[in-house]
C-alpha cells in the first residue's frame, strides 16, 4: 500500500467540500449527503499517472493558504484508475464531481493551464482523469502538515507505508477518520493494518464504485467497445446497469453492459435482453408496437461478440436472469 499526496487547487477542494455537505434534494432522491467519487483532473493527458495502484490512498495537499503558510493535507480519496477522456465526456461522466458548477466553468478552469491556439479553445480536447472513490473532506481544524515536503514539488509525492513519513501520514488519516466518523474507510483501514501485521500481506483499500466510476469501469472492461455491435465511437457508448441501481443493482462491472446508446434505451425498456448464455434476444413487441425494428432483429439469437477479456468482468448470470424475468417484454 502506498500513499500519494497530490498538490490540490483550493477552489476545486472548497467546491467539492461544500457539495459533499449538501442534503439530498428530496426524500425519494438517491443522492445523499457526501460524494462517492471525484475526478482529480489533469489539464493535459501528456503525463500518465503511475505513482500508485488501485486501492491506494490519494491525499489532497492544498496550495499554501496564504502563500508562505504551511503545506497542509485537507482530505483525500481512494485511487481507482487514471484514464484520458474528452473534456465533454469527463463532464458527462462526473458532472459537478469535476469540481465545477458547469461544463463551461470546467473548460475555463482547464484552459488556464493549457496553451491552446484560439481555434482549439472550442475543441473537445482530452484531459487526464485521476478517478477517486470515497472522497473525504476534513474540517479545517483537522488539517495536518505534510512531512518532508519541498516547495519544488509541482504535482505530488509518493510515500510508502514502510517509511516513517508514510506511517505518520497513515496514522494521521486513521485518526481523523475516527474523529469525523468516516466509518467505511476506517473499517477498511483497520483491515489493511491487520492483514499487514498478522499475515505480512500487502493489501489495499477496496474502492466502492459510484455512478461515474461505474461508467468508467464498464467502459474500460469492455475495451471501449459496444458488447453487441463492437462500435468504438466513445460518445455513442453508455454503461447500462443490468439490474437498475434503483432496484438494488450495484455499481459493479458484473452488473453492467457497454452498449450503443440506442441499444441501451431498448435494453432499459425491455425490448432487448441478454440470456444467461450470453445470447441476444429482441422482443417481438418492438415490431408489434412500433411497426419497425429491422435494424435490431438481425442481432436476435447472436452471441455477444465483445465481452470483456477478464471472465470476472462478464455479466452476472443472476443479474441477466433478473432482467429476463422482470424487464424483458417477451
MARMINU-540663 format. One record per residue (C-alpha): y, z, x; residue in one letter. Coordinates in Angstrom, 2 decimals. Layout:
+---------+---------+---------+------+
|   north |      up |    east | type |
+---------+---------+---------+------+
|       Y |       Z |       X |    a |
...
+---------+---------+---------+------+
END
This chain:
+---------+---------+---------+------+
|   north |      up |    east | type |
+---------+---------+---------+------+
|    0.00 |    0.00 |    0.00 |    x |
|    3.46 |   -0.91 |    1.21 |    x |
|    6.98 |   -0.21 |    0.04 |    x |
|    9.73 |   -2.81 |    0.21 |    x |
|   13.38 |   -1.78 |   -0.01 |    x |
|   15.49 |   -4.70 |   -1.20 |    x |
|   19.28 |   -4.98 |   -1.00 |    x |
|   20.42 |   -4.97 |   -4.64 |    x |
|   23.58 |   -6.16 |   -6.35 |    x |
|   25.23 |   -3.24 |   -8.14 |    x |
|   26.25 |   -5.33 |  -11.18 |    x |
|   22.66 |   -6.52 |  -11.62 |    x |
|   21.41 |   -2.93 |  -11.39 |    x |
|   24.06 |   -1.49 |  -13.72 |    x |
|   23.47 |   -4.13 |  -16.41 |    x |
|   19.71 |   -3.60 |  -16.41 |    x |
|   20.02 |    0.18 |  -16.34 |    x |
|   22.27 |    0.05 |  -19.42 |    x |
|   19.88 |   -2.39 |  -21.09 |    x |
|   16.95 |   -0.07 |  -20.39 |    x |
|   18.70 |    2.76 |  -22.25 |    x |
|   19.40 |    0.81 |  -25.44 |    x |
|   17.49 |    1.88 |  -28.56 |    x |
|   15.40 |   -0.67 |  -30.48 |    x |
|   17.43 |   -2.76 |  -32.93 |    x |
|   15.18 |   -1.70 |  -35.83 |    x |
|   12.18 |    0.48 |  -36.55 |    x |
|    9.99 |   -2.59 |  -37.01 |    x |
|   11.10 |   -4.16 |  -33.73 |    x |
|    8.60 |   -4.46 |  -30.89 |    x |
|   11.39 |   -3.94 |  -28.38 |    x |
|   11.52 |   -0.32 |  -27.30 |    x |
|   13.85 |    1.63 |  -25.02 |    x |
|   13.15 |    0.78 |  -21.40 |    x |
|   12.28 |   -2.55 |  -19.82 |    x |
|    8.77 |   -3.64 |  -18.95 |    x |
|    9.82 |   -6.29 |  -16.38 |    x |
|   12.79 |   -7.72 |  -14.48 |    x |
|   13.49 |  -10.79 |  -12.38 |    x |
|   14.92 |   -9.83 |   -8.99 |    x |
|   16.11 |  -13.37 |   -8.38 |    x |
|   16.90 |  -15.08 |   -5.12 |    x |
|   19.70 |  -17.69 |   -5.25 |    x |
|   17.64 |  -20.16 |   -3.24 |    x |
|   13.86 |  -20.64 |   -3.09 |    x |
|   14.07 |  -21.73 |    0.53 |    x |
|   12.73 |  -18.40 |    1.80 |    x |
|    9.31 |  -17.34 |    0.47 |    x |
|    8.72 |  -13.65 |   -0.21 |    x |
|    5.57 |  -12.38 |    1.51 |    x |
|    6.67 |   -8.90 |    2.55 |    x |
|    4.40 |   -7.07 |    0.09 |    x |
|    1.44 |   -7.78 |   -2.18 |    x |
|    0.83 |   -7.49 |   -5.90 |    x |
|    0.89 |   -3.82 |   -6.92 |    x |
|    3.07 |   -2.67 |   -4.02 |    x |
|    6.32 |   -0.83 |   -4.67 |    x |
|    9.71 |   -2.58 |   -4.59 |    x |
|   12.76 |   -0.29 |   -4.40 |    x |
|   16.41 |   -1.10 |   -5.16 |    x |
|   18.88 |   -0.22 |   -2.39 |    x |
|   22.37 |   -0.69 |   -3.73 |    x |
|   25.18 |   -2.25 |   -1.76 |    x |
|   27.22 |    0.64 |   -0.41 |    x |
|   29.48 |    2.08 |   -3.12 |    x |
|   32.15 |    2.31 |   -1.87 |    x |
|   31.92 |    0.25 |    1.30 |    x |
|   31.18 |    2.59 |    4.17 |    x |
|   29.27 |    5.02 |    1.96 |    x |
|   25.58 |    5.90 |    2.04 |    x |
|   22.66 |    3.48 |    1.69 |    x |
|   21.02 |    4.77 |   -1.49 |    x |
|   17.92 |    3.92 |   -3.48 |    x |
|   18.58 |    3.89 |   -7.22 |    x |
|   15.35 |    2.59 |   -8.73 |    x |
|   12.57 |    0.08 |   -8.32 |    x |
|    9.54 |   -1.58 |   -9.84 |    x |
|    6.00 |   -2.78 |   -9.18 |    x |
|    5.78 |   -6.15 |   -7.45 |    x |
|    3.81 |   -8.72 |   -9.42 |    x |
|    4.46 |  -12.04 |   -7.71 |    x |
|    7.00 |  -14.42 |   -6.24 |    x |
|    7.47 |  -17.92 |   -7.59 |    x |
|   10.02 |  -20.70 |   -7.82 |    x |
|   11.37 |  -21.68 |  -11.24 |    x |
|   14.10 |  -23.98 |  -12.52 |    x |
|   17.04 |  -21.79 |  -13.50 |    x |
|   16.66 |  -22.82 |  -17.16 |    x |
|   13.04 |  -21.70 |  -17.21 |    x |
|   13.89 |  -18.44 |  -15.45 |    x |
|   16.35 |  -17.72 |  -18.26 |    x |
|   13.93 |  -18.85 |  -20.96 |    x |
|   11.22 |  -16.63 |  -19.50 |    x |
|   13.16 |  -13.44 |  -18.73 |    x |
|   16.46 |  -13.72 |  -20.63 |    x |
|   18.62 |  -10.65 |  -20.09 |    x |
|   15.94 |   -9.25 |  -17.80 |    x |
|   17.53 |  -11.55 |  -15.19 |    x |
|   20.37 |   -9.00 |  -15.14 |    x |
|   22.86 |  -11.17 |  -17.06 |    x |
|   24.05 |  -11.44 |  -20.66 |    x |
|   23.75 |  -15.22 |  -20.93 |    x |
|   22.43 |  -18.32 |  -19.23 |    x |
|   25.98 |  -19.30 |  -18.28 |    x |
|   26.51 |  -15.89 |  -16.67 |    x |
|   23.26 |  -16.20 |  -14.73 |    x |
|   24.22 |  -19.64 |  -13.46 |    x |
|   27.64 |  -18.38 |  -12.38 |    x |
|   26.15 |  -15.37 |  -10.60 |    x |
|   23.75 |  -17.58 |   -8.64 |    x |
|   26.36 |  -20.21 |   -7.80 |    x |
|   28.36 |  -17.54 |   -5.99 |    x |
|   25.61 |  -17.51 |   -3.36 |    x |
|   24.83 |  -21.23 |   -3.22 |    x |
|   26.60 |  -24.16 |   -1.59 |    x |
|   26.37 |  -26.99 |   -4.10 |    x |
|   28.40 |  -30.13 |   -4.45 |    x |
|   30.38 |  -30.47 |   -7.72 |    x |
|   27.84 |  -32.77 |   -9.39 |    x |
|   25.00 |  -30.33 |   -8.64 |    x |
|   26.63 |  -27.44 |  -10.49 |    x |
|   25.11 |  -28.58 |  -13.78 |    x |
|   21.68 |  -29.38 |  -12.37 |    x |
|   18.56 |  -27.42 |  -13.27 |    x |
|   18.09 |  -26.24 |   -9.68 |    x |
|   15.28 |  -23.91 |   -8.66 |    x |
|   15.68 |  -20.26 |   -7.76 |    x |
|   13.32 |  -17.72 |   -6.22 |    x |
|   11.93 |  -15.16 |   -8.66 |    x |
|   10.60 |  -11.81 |   -7.47 |    x |
|    8.89 |  -10.62 |  -10.65 |    x |
|    8.70 |   -6.84 |  -11.03 |    x |
|    6.91 |   -4.89 |  -13.74 |    x |
|    7.50 |   -1.28 |  -14.91 |    x |
|   11.06 |   -1.14 |  -13.53 |    x |
|   12.77 |    2.26 |  -13.37 |    x |
|   16.47 |    3.06 |  -13.02 |    x |
|   17.30 |    6.53 |  -11.75 |    x |
|   20.07 |    8.83 |  -12.88 |    x |
|   22.78 |    8.82 |  -10.23 |    x |
|   22.01 |   12.45 |   -9.37 |    x |
|   18.53 |   11.30 |   -8.30 |    x |
|   19.61 |    8.51 |   -5.97 |    x |
|   18.40 |    9.20 |   -2.43 |    x |
|   19.16 |    7.78 |    1.04 |    x |
|   17.04 |    5.15 |    2.79 |    x |
|   15.59 |    6.25 |    6.13 |    x |
|   16.04 |    4.19 |    9.30 |    x |
|   18.30 |    1.65 |    7.61 |    x |
|   20.52 |   -0.61 |    9.69 |    x |
|   23.67 |   -2.35 |    8.45 |    x |
|   22.42 |   -5.64 |    9.90 |    x |
|   19.61 |   -5.82 |    7.29 |    x |
|   20.55 |   -8.57 |    4.83 |    x |
|   17.59 |   -8.85 |    2.44 |    x |
|   15.38 |   -5.81 |    2.83 |    x |
|   12.83 |   -3.89 |    4.86 |    x |
|    9.13 |   -3.08 |    4.52 |    x |
|    7.67 |    0.41 |    5.04 |    x |
|    4.02 |    1.36 |    5.45 |    x |
|    2.65 |    4.47 |    3.73 |    x |
|    1.14 |    5.38 |    7.09 |    x |
|    4.58 |    5.72 |    8.70 |    x |
|    6.75 |    8.83 |    8.50 |    x |
|    9.54 |    6.91 |    6.76 |    x |
|    7.08 |    5.38 |    4.32 |    x |
|    5.66 |    8.80 |    3.45 |    x |
|    9.20 |   10.11 |    2.90 |    x |
|   10.03 |    7.26 |    0.51 |    x |
|    6.77 |    7.69 |   -1.40 |    x |
|    7.28 |   11.42 |   -1.83 |    x |
|   10.90 |   10.97 |   -2.98 |    x |
|    9.81 |    8.37 |   -5.53 |    x |
|    6.97 |   10.58 |   -6.81 |    x |
|    9.41 |   13.49 |   -7.13 |    x |
|   11.90 |   11.51 |   -9.24 |    x |
|    9.12 |   10.02 |  -11.37 |    x |
|    8.09 |   13.57 |  -12.20 |    x |
|   11.65 |   14.79 |  -12.85 |    x |
|   12.52 |   11.80 |  -15.02 |    x |
|    9.13 |   11.76 |  -16.76 |    x |
|    8.11 |    8.24 |  -15.72 |    x |
|    4.59 |    9.14 |  -16.78 |    x |
|    2.80 |    5.80 |  -16.39 |    x |
|    3.95 |    5.30 |  -12.80 |    x |
|    3.45 |    8.96 |  -11.94 |    x |
|   -0.15 |    8.70 |  -13.09 |    x |
|   -0.67 |    5.53 |  -11.06 |    x |
|    0.99 |    7.14 |   -8.04 |    x |
|   -1.38 |   10.11 |   -8.18 |    x |
|   -4.35 |    7.74 |   -8.39 |    x |
|   -3.13 |    5.87 |   -5.29 |    x |
|   -2.85 |    9.15 |   -3.35 |    x |
|   -6.28 |   10.37 |   -4.49 |    x |
|   -8.04 |    7.15 |   -3.51 |    x |
|   -6.37 |    7.16 |   -0.09 |    x |
|   -7.17 |   10.81 |    0.58 |    x |
|  -10.64 |   11.10 |   -0.95 |    x |
|  -12.10 |    7.71 |   -0.20 |    x |
|   -9.90 |    6.38 |    2.62 |    x |
|   -9.39 |    3.31 |    0.46 |    x |
|   -6.19 |    1.29 |    0.35 |    x |
|   -5.13 |    0.67 |   -3.21 |    x |
|   -2.05 |   -0.36 |   -5.14 |    x |
|   -0.40 |    0.27 |   -8.49 |    x |
|   -1.79 |   -1.76 |  -11.38 |    x |
|    1.04 |   -3.94 |  -12.75 |    x |
|    1.46 |   -3.77 |  -16.52 |    x |
|    2.48 |   -7.18 |  -17.80 |    x |
|    5.40 |   -7.77 |  -20.18 |    x |
|    6.13 |  -10.91 |  -22.18 |    x |
|    7.82 |  -12.78 |  -19.34 |    x |
|    5.26 |  -11.67 |  -16.77 |    x |
|    2.51 |  -12.75 |  -19.17 |    x |
|    4.01 |  -16.21 |  -19.29 |    x |
|    4.25 |  -16.34 |  -15.51 |    x |
|    0.67 |  -15.08 |  -15.07 |    x |
|   -0.83 |  -17.56 |  -17.54 |    x |
|    1.21 |  -20.47 |  -16.17 |    x |
|    0.10 |  -19.79 |  -12.61 |    x |
|   -3.53 |  -19.06 |  -13.59 |    x |
|   -3.76 |  -22.48 |  -15.27 |    x |
|   -2.07 |  -24.08 |  -12.23 |    x |
|    0.84 |  -25.23 |  -14.42 |    x |
|   -1.44 |  -27.49 |  -16.44 |    x |
|   -1.98 |  -27.59 |  -20.22 |    x |
|   -5.50 |  -26.33 |  -20.96 |    x |
|   -6.09 |  -29.18 |  -23.44 |    x |
|   -4.20 |  -32.22 |  -22.13 |    x |
|   -3.60 |  -31.50 |  -18.46 |    x |
|    0.14 |  -32.01 |  -18.97 |    x |
|    2.10 |  -30.75 |  -15.93 |    x |
|    5.69 |  -31.01 |  -17.21 |    x |
|    6.63 |  -27.34 |  -16.89 |    x |
|    9.41 |  -27.29 |  -19.53 |    x |
|    6.88 |  -28.55 |  -22.10 |    x |
|    4.31 |  -25.83 |  -21.41 |    x |
|    4.07 |  -22.45 |  -23.14 |    x |
|    1.82 |  -19.44 |  -22.70 |    x |
|    0.08 |  -18.77 |  -26.01 |    x |
|   -1.44 |  -15.43 |  -26.98 |    x |
|   -4.89 |  -15.96 |  -28.46 |    x |
|   -4.65 |  -12.68 |  -30.35 |    x |
|   -0.94 |  -12.10 |  -31.04 |    x |
|    0.81 |   -9.20 |  -29.37 |    x |
|    1.89 |   -8.04 |  -32.83 |    x |
|   -1.79 |   -7.71 |  -33.78 |    x |
|   -2.54 |   -5.55 |  -30.72 |    x |
|   -3.34 |   -8.51 |  -28.48 |    x |
|   -2.50 |   -7.56 |  -24.88 |    x |
|   -0.26 |   -9.34 |  -22.37 |    x |
|   -3.33 |  -10.33 |  -20.34 |    x |
|   -4.33 |  -13.68 |  -18.86 |    x |
|   -7.69 |  -13.43 |  -20.63 |    x |
|   -5.74 |  -13.32 |  -23.92 |    x |
|   -3.78 |  -16.44 |  -23.03 |    x |
|   -3.89 |  -20.22 |  -23.03 |    x |
|   -1.36 |  -22.52 |  -21.40 |    x |
|   -0.58 |  -25.18 |  -23.98 |    x |
|    1.83 |  -28.01 |  -24.54 |    x |
|    4.50 |  -26.74 |  -26.93 |    x |
|    3.30 |  -28.76 |  -29.95 |    x |
|   -0.29 |  -27.60 |  -29.42 |    x |
|    0.97 |  -24.02 |  -29.10 |    x |
|    2.59 |  -24.21 |  -32.54 |    x |
|   -0.54 |  -25.72 |  -34.08 |    x |
|   -2.69 |  -23.04 |  -32.41 |    x |
|   -0.48 |  -20.21 |  -33.68 |    x |
|   -0.57 |  -21.64 |  -37.21 |    x |
|   -4.33 |  -22.14 |  -37.21 |    x |
|   -4.53 |  -25.92 |  -37.20 |    x |
|   -6.39 |  -25.92 |  -33.89 |    x |
|   -8.58 |  -23.35 |  -32.19 |    x |
|  -10.93 |  -22.97 |  -29.24 |    x |
|  -14.50 |  -21.86 |  -29.84 |    x |
|  -16.30 |  -19.23 |  -27.78 |    x |
|  -17.98 |  -22.03 |  -25.78 |    x |
|  -14.51 |  -23.44 |  -24.97 |    x |
|  -14.60 |  -26.40 |  -27.33 |    x |
|  -11.51 |  -27.59 |  -29.17 |    x |
|  -11.58 |  -27.69 |  -32.97 |    x |
|   -8.93 |  -29.38 |  -35.07 |    x |
|   -8.69 |  -28.27 |  -38.68 |    x |
|   -9.23 |  -30.90 |  -41.40 |    x |
|   -6.34 |  -29.27 |  -43.24 |    x |
|   -3.90 |  -30.84 |  -40.78 |    x |
|   -4.69 |  -34.24 |  -42.28 |    x |
|   -5.02 |  -32.90 |  -45.82 |    x |
|   -1.66 |  -31.12 |  -45.81 |    x |
|    0.42 |  -33.50 |  -43.68 |    x |
|   -1.37 |  -36.86 |  -44.08 |    x |
|   -1.41 |  -37.20 |  -40.31 |    x |
|   -2.77 |  -35.61 |  -37.15 |    x |
|   -4.04 |  -38.76 |  -35.47 |    x |
|   -2.61 |  -37.55 |  -32.13 |    x |
|   -4.75 |  -34.41 |  -32.28 |    x |
|   -8.10 |  -35.33 |  -33.82 |    x |
|   -9.27 |  -37.15 |  -30.65 |    x |
|   -9.41 |  -33.71 |  -28.98 |    x |
|  -11.82 |  -32.37 |  -31.60 |    x |
|  -15.13 |  -31.29 |  -30.06 |    x |
|  -13.97 |  -31.74 |  -26.47 |    x |
|  -14.43 |  -29.04 |  -23.88 |    x |
|  -11.30 |  -27.53 |  -22.37 |    x |
|  -10.93 |  -29.54 |  -19.18 |    x |
|   -8.28 |  -27.44 |  -17.49 |    x |
|   -9.46 |  -23.84 |  -17.35 |    x |
|   -8.29 |  -21.53 |  -14.54 |    x |
|  -10.36 |  -21.76 |  -11.36 |    x |
|  -10.93 |  -17.98 |  -11.42 |    x |
|  -13.56 |  -17.10 |  -14.07 |    x |
|  -11.93 |  -13.71 |  -14.75 |    x |
|   -8.85 |  -15.62 |  -16.00 |    x |
|  -10.81 |  -17.64 |  -18.55 |    x |
|  -10.05 |  -16.96 |  -22.22 |    x |
|  -11.90 |  -13.92 |  -23.52 |    x |
|  -14.64 |  -14.88 |  -25.95 |    x |
|  -13.79 |  -11.82 |  -28.04 |    x |
|  -10.19 |  -12.97 |  -28.49 |    x |
|  -11.30 |  -16.56 |  -29.19 |    x |
|  -13.71 |  -15.29 |  -31.85 |    x |
|  -10.86 |  -13.27 |  -33.39 |    x |
|   -8.69 |  -16.41 |  -33.55 |    x |
|  -11.56 |  -18.44 |  -35.06 |    x |
|  -12.16 |  -15.85 |  -37.78 |    x |
|   -8.59 |  -14.72 |  -38.53 |    x |
|   -6.22 |  -17.62 |  -37.80 |    x |
|   -8.06 |  -20.94 |  -37.81 |    x |
|   -7.77 |  -22.90 |  -41.06 |    x |
|  -11.39 |  -24.09 |  -41.28 |    x |
+---------+---------+---------+------+
END
